[in-house]
């Protein structure tokens, strides 16, 4: 079983966040952010980050679960949406990563007012998840691609290694081959 590192420090901010993003981005083919279904009449607008990345979006996936966001459809009383999460897909390159770095200052993509600019940042290599966050729950897990990546993580935050994953099947369940333009 592949082990995972979980972030145990509160957050990764500032220069540590930018350097971690460079490490993740350099190893990723693409990344995703989630837009969660909202059944209120006037939902809040998407955050600045979604808007800034919009020209680069290569795909939108409508799913009922994602990294540590499990299918809760049986708990909803309405039939408004079959899928509760819209996953936005973006190529991992210097332009898109610079947009994240200039818009957000921490791994959970919150502003200093705790208003999300985006949510649930995940990185993929060869269609397989290797880093996932759940912004509102302050969950960040990394399945390192290399030993060097495992060692570098310690420079950017406090991590705990575990062979027990939140969802042992996340790396198998969340696979995707994006339609990158």
C-alpha positions as CSV (number, residue, x, y, z in Angstrom):
1,X,0.0,0.0,0.0
2,X,1.3,3.5,-0.9
3,X,1.8,5.7,2.1
4,X,0.6,9.3,2.4
5,X,1.7,12.4,4.1
6,X,-0.9,14.5,5.9
7,X,-0.5,18.1,6.7
8,X,-0.6,18.5,10.5
9,X,0.3,22.2,10.6
10,X,-2.6,24.6,10.3
11,X,-1.9,25.7,6.8
12,X,1.0,26.4,4.4
13,X,1.2,30.1,3.6
14,X,3.3,32.7,1.9
15,X,6.7,31.7,0.4
16,X,6.3,28.1,1.7
17,X,3.0,27.9,-0.2
18,X,4.6,29.3,-3.4
19,X,7.5,26.9,-3.2
20,X,5.3,23.9,-2.5
21,X,3.1,24.9,-5.5
22,X,6.2,25.0,-7.7
23,X,7.2,21.5,-6.5
24,X,3.7,20.1,-7.1
25,X,3.2,21.9,-10.4
26,X,6.5,20.8,-11.8
27,X,5.5,17.2,-11.2
28,X,1.9,17.4,-12.4
29,X,0.3,17.2,-15.8
30,X,-2.8,19.0,-14.6
31,X,-4.7,20.2,-11.4
32,X,-8.3,20.5,-10.5
33,X,-10.5,22.7,-8.2
34,X,-14.0,22.0,-7.2
35,X,-17.2,24.0,-7.4
36,X,-19.7,22.5,-5.0
37,X,-23.4,22.3,-5.8
38,X,-25.4,24.9,-3.9
39,X,-29.2,24.7,-3.7
40,X,-29.8,28.2,-2.4
41,X,-31.7,30.6,-4.7
42,X,-28.8,33.1,-5.2
43,X,-25.5,31.2,-4.7
44,X,-22.4,33.2,-4.1
45,X,-20.3,33.9,-7.1
46,X,-17.3,31.8,-7.9
47,X,-14.1,33.1,-6.4
48,X,-11.5,35.2,-8.1
49,X,-9.3,32.2,-8.7
50,X,-11.9,30.4,-10.8
51,X,-12.5,33.6,-12.8
52,X,-8.8,34.2,-13.4
53,X,-8.2,30.6,-14.5
54,X,-11.4,30.4,-16.7
55,X,-9.6,30.9,-20.0
56,X,-7.3,27.9,-19.3
57,X,-10.0,25.5,-18.2
58,X,-9.8,22.3,-20.3
59,X,-12.7,20.3,-18.8
60,X,-15.5,20.3,-16.3
61,X,-16.5,17.0,-14.6
62,X,-19.8,16.6,-12.8
63,X,-19.3,14.0,-10.1
64,X,-20.9,12.9,-6.9
65,X,-17.7,12.4,-5.0
66,X,-14.0,13.4,-5.2
67,X,-11.0,13.4,-3.0
68,X,-12.4,13.1,0.6
69,X,-15.7,14.5,-0.7
70,X,-18.0,11.5,-0.6
71,X,-21.3,10.9,-2.3
72,X,-23.9,12.5,0.0
73,X,-26.8,12.5,-2.5
74,X,-28.9,10.2,-0.4
75,X,-29.0,12.9,2.3
76,X,-30.4,15.6,0.0
77,X,-34.1,15.9,-0.2
78,X,-34.3,17.8,-3.5
79,X,-33.7,16.5,-7.0
80,X,-32.1,19.7,-8.3
81,X,-28.7,18.1,-9.1
82,X,-27.7,14.6,-9.8
83,X,-24.1,15.5,-9.2
84,X,-23.0,17.6,-6.2
85,X,-19.5,18.6,-7.4
86,X,-18.2,20.3,-10.5
87,X,-14.5,19.6,-10.9
88,X,-12.7,22.2,-13.1
89,X,-9.6,20.9,-14.8
90,X,-6.5,23.1,-15.7
91,X,-3.1,22.3,-17.2
92,X,-0.2,22.6,-14.8
93,X,2.1,25.1,-16.3
94,X,3.9,28.3,-15.3
95,X,1.0,30.5,-16.3
96,X,-1.7,28.7,-14.4
97,X,0.5,28.2,-11.3
98,X,1.4,31.9,-11.4
99,X,-2.3,32.8,-11.3
100,X,-2.8,30.7,-8.2
101,X,0.3,32.2,-6.5
102,X,-0.8,35.7,-7.3
103,X,-4.4,35.2,-6.2
104,X,-4.0,33.0,-3.2
105,X,-1.5,32.8,-0.4
106,X,-2.2,29.4,1.1
107,X,-2.7,25.7,0.3
108,X,-6.5,25.9,1.1
109,X,-7.0,28.8,-1.3
110,X,-8.6,31.1,1.3
111,X,-8.2,34.8,1.5
112,X,-7.4,36.5,4.8
113,X,-11.2,36.9,5.3
114,X,-11.7,33.1,5.0
115,X,-13.5,33.5,1.7
116,X,-12.5,30.9,-0.7
117,X,-11.1,31.9,-4.0
118,X,-11.3,28.3,-5.1
119,X,-11.7,25.0,-3.3
120,X,-10.2,21.6,-3.0
121,X,-7.0,21.9,-5.1
122,X,-5.7,18.5,-6.4
123,X,-2.7,17.6,-8.5
124,X,-2.4,14.7,-11.0
125,X,0.4,12.9,-12.8
126,X,-0.5,10.6,-15.7
127,X,-4.2,10.8,-14.7
128,X,-3.6,9.7,-11.1
129,X,-4.1,11.9,-8.0
130,X,-1.0,12.5,-6.0
131,X,-2.0,15.5,-3.9
132,X,-5.4,16.5,-2.7
133,X,-7.0,19.1,-0.4
134,X,-10.4,19.7,1.1
135,X,-10.5,23.4,1.8
136,X,-13.3,23.7,4.3
137,X,-12.1,20.7,6.3
138,X,-8.4,21.7,6.2
139,X,-7.4,18.3,4.8
140,X,-4.2,18.1,2.7
141,X,-2.7,14.7,1.7
142,X,0.2,14.0,-0.6
143,X,1.0,10.6,-2.1
144,X,4.7,11.4,-3.0
145,X,5.8,10.5,-6.5
146,X,9.5,10.2,-5.5
147,X,11.6,10.0,-2.4
148,X,13.0,13.5,-3.1
149,X,9.4,14.8,-3.0
150,X,8.8,13.2,0.3
151,X,11.9,14.8,1.7
152,X,11.2,18.3,0.3
153,X,7.7,18.3,1.8
154,X,9.2,18.8,5.3
155,X,10.6,22.2,4.2
156,X,7.2,23.6,3.6
157,X,5.1,22.5,6.6
158,X,4.7,19.9,9.3
159,X,3.7,16.5,7.8
160,X,2.8,13.2,9.3
161,X,3.4,10.0,7.4
162,X,0.8,7.3,7.5
163,X,0.1,4.0,5.7
164,X,-3.5,4.6,6.6
165,X,-5.2,6.8,4.1
166,X,-8.5,8.7,4.5
167,X,-9.8,6.7,1.6
168,X,-7.4,3.9,0.6
169,X,-9.0,3.9,-2.8
170,X,-8.6,7.6,-3.5
171,X,-5.6,7.1,-5.7
172,X,-7.4,4.3,-7.6
173,X,-10.8,5.8,-7.6
174,X,-9.9,9.3,-8.8
175,X,-8.2,8.7,-12.1
176,X,-8.8,10.9,-15.0
177,X,-7.3,11.5,-18.4
178,X,-8.1,15.1,-19.2
179,X,-9.0,16.5,-22.5
180,X,-6.2,19.0,-22.6
181,X,-6.3,21.4,-25.6
